[in-house]
């Protein structure tokens, strides 16, 4: 029984190992309250609007 379950899980393991992992894109967010800018890969919450992006680095620069 153990051998059968290992054989059944083998294709899932192969798929999981072959899946490419990429960093999350960064966006430049602007505060609606203060007007300041923030560069993060996730939504900072209420009061922020996405200003520009996506960027591939945490400095929100195109290079």
N, C-alpha and C positions, 0 to 999 in steps of 0.2 A: 504493500500500500504506500509506503514512504517513497519507494522508487517511482511509482506511477505519478505521485504528486510532484516529485522533482523533475520528471520528464515533462510534465504539463507546464511547469513554471519556467523551464529553460527558454522557450521563445520570448516570454515577457522580459526575462533578464537580458537577452540579446537586444531586444528593442530599446530597453531603458539605457543600456550602455552605448548604443549607437546614436541616441538622440543628441543633437548639437545643443550646446548651452551658450547663450549669448548674454551679454550684460544688458540691463534695462536701459532704454533711452532716457536721457536727461532732458528736462524742459526748464525754460526760464519762466518763473511765475512772478506776478506783480501783486503786491498787497493793495486791496481796495481801500484800506484805512490810511496807510502811511505813504503808499506809492513806492516802497522799496522793492527791490528785486531779489529773488532767491532761485538758485539753481539746484534742483533735486530731481530724483528719478520717480518720485511718487507725488501724489496730490497732497499738498500741505494742509488742506482742510478748507473750511468756510472762510470767506474773506480774501481768497486768492484766486486770480484769474490767470490762465496760461497765456503768456505773452509771446513766446517764440519756442521753436524747437521742432523736431527732436535733435539732440546733439549726442555725439558718441563719447563725451567726456564730462567730468564733473565741473569743469570751468565754463561750460556752455559756450565754447568757442568752436568755430567751424574747422579749425586745424587741429 
